[in-house]
Amino acid sequence: MPRPIHATVHLPALQHNLQRCRQAGGAARVWAVLKANAYGHGIERVYAALRGADGLALLDLSEAERLRALGWRGPILLLEGAFEPRDLELCSRLQLWHVLHRSEQIDWLAAHKTEAPQRVFLKLNSGMNRLGLRPEAFRAAWTRLSHLPQVEEIGLMTHFSDADGLRGGQEGVRHQLDTFVRTTHDLPGERSLCNSAALLRHGLALHLGSGPEAQPLAADWTRPGIALYGSAPDFAQHSAADWGLQPSLTLASQLIAVQDVPAGETVGYGSTYTATHAMRIGIVACGYADGYPRHAPGSNAHGGPVLVRGVRTRLVGRVSMDMLAVDLGPVEAHLGSTCKPGDAVTLWGRSGCGALLPIDEVAQAAGTLGYELMCALAARVPVSVEPLP
Ligand SMILES: *Cc1c(COP(=O)(O)O)cnc(C)c1O
């Protein structure tokens, strides 16, 4: 028998979450963000559920090639654009839309020989200071682009740094939204601003400018990523369930040993947990080499959440490379029966009996985000797919 750890990608949940994101954007079209191999889920695995999007957005040209190989004929957007001039040849060949975020990319495009003009999004750095042209340079770049024969249509795009909360006492998108409107208000073209947090929190509530004709923040295209994968972009203010999102990834394993530990003895490397009474401890086939966060807590004061046979309990001691330890006390008390090797363990996601452990709660306990846990799922973990009905 193979080591019992495995992951499951839930296609019905992905499809449901896409629908939720669509609703949250009203008439806006949806770029489903599939970067980082679909947030660790696998592009080929999620494709059947996310092909209902209007476009697919990612970073890597090789990921774009994989989507075309799957038969996707709709729009593909390269969120970081070309990395070197010859990437534009692949953009022409695969009909990719691409982001222009610095002036050299416009130089490359101006020198690019193409039959069919390309669709681009010109990116404004509205305050995040990661990618994009500063407001002072944006309009001149737009004018230059508008004269290039290589360009079919120019979209306008920006990205928020604080969409998940407040900044200086007001909604974290406000200052960047104002900069975007000030810089672009009289330019034509489709607009795209919202990641998951901006979409769910403000997509239809805030507007680009004022007045009855002002467009909602969701604008022409939204760009949800994490929400598609069933994690709340603004956890712990809201949970995934608060937003009506369902977990798209389950990581599950089994107990491979049970230890009776007398009071006063310790558990695991570094002896960071001391048994407070005679305890039954389960050893789970899952460790940091599987992508479980090594910094998940297991001290006497604080233990990360885990489900055993669908019942919530806590980690004890340090996470090691291939194993972690859990307190079986609450499980046996709740079920009225003893645990044994082979019993089901849910590290995050949905247990066999339907109990949920949100990935966001596991991430928070370990001082990280659902994003990082999904992307860190290790290659050695076998993955199966829950198909669409
Ligand atoms: C990753 C990314 C997104 C999606 O962000 P989420 O927070 O996962 O919704 C949207 N836009 C850009 C430019 C990104 O890089």
Ligand as a Chemical Component Dictionary entry (heavy atoms), coordinates in Angstrom:
data_LIG
# 
_chem_comp.id                   LIG 
_chem_comp.type                 NON-POLYMER 
_chem_comp.pdbx_formal_charge   0 
_chem_comp.three_letter_code    LIG 
# 
loop_
_chem_comp_atom.comp_id 
_chem_comp_atom.atom_id 
_chem_comp_atom.alt_atom_id 
_chem_comp_atom.type_symbol 
_chem_comp_atom.charge 
_chem_comp_atom.model_Cartn_x 
_chem_comp_atom.model_Cartn_y 
_chem_comp_atom.model_Cartn_z 
_chem_comp_atom.pdbx_ordinal 
LIG C1 C1 C 0 -2.420 36.905 -8.455  1  
LIG C2 C2 C 0 -3.107 38.060 -9.101  2  
LIG C3 C3 C 0 -4.502 38.182 -9.041  3  
LIG C4 C4 C 0 -5.366 37.246 -8.220  4  
LIG O1 O1 O 0 -5.231 37.584 -6.864  5  
LIG P1 P1 P 0 -6.090 36.853 -5.719  6  
LIG O2 O2 O 0 -5.760 37.616 -4.491  7  
LIG O3 O3 O 0 -5.611 35.449 -5.666  8  
LIG O4 O4 O 0 -7.505 36.961 -6.134  9  
LIG C5 C5 C 0 -5.081 39.221 -9.736  10 
LIG N1 N1 N 0 -4.335 40.101 -10.438 11 
LIG C6 C6 C 0 -3.000 40.021 -10.510 12 
LIG C7 C7 C 0 -2.242 41.029 -11.287 13 
LIG C8 C8 C 0 -2.336 39.009 -9.829  14 
LIG O5 O5 O 0 -1.003 38.932 -9.900  15 
# 
loop_
_chem_comp_bond.comp_id 
_chem_comp_bond.atom_id_1 
_chem_comp_bond.atom_id_2 
_chem_comp_bond.value_order 
_chem_comp_bond.pdbx_ordinal 
LIG C1 C2 SING 1  
LIG C2 C3 SING 2  
LIG C2 C8 DOUB 3  
LIG C3 C4 SING 4  
LIG C3 C5 DOUB 5  
LIG C4 O1 SING 6  
LIG O1 P1 SING 7  
LIG P1 O2 DOUB 8  
LIG P1 O3 SING 9  
LIG P1 O4 SING 10 
LIG C5 N1 SING 11 
LIG N1 C6 DOUB 12 
LIG C6 C7 SING 13 
LIG C6 C8 SING 14 
LIG C8 O5 SING 15 
# 
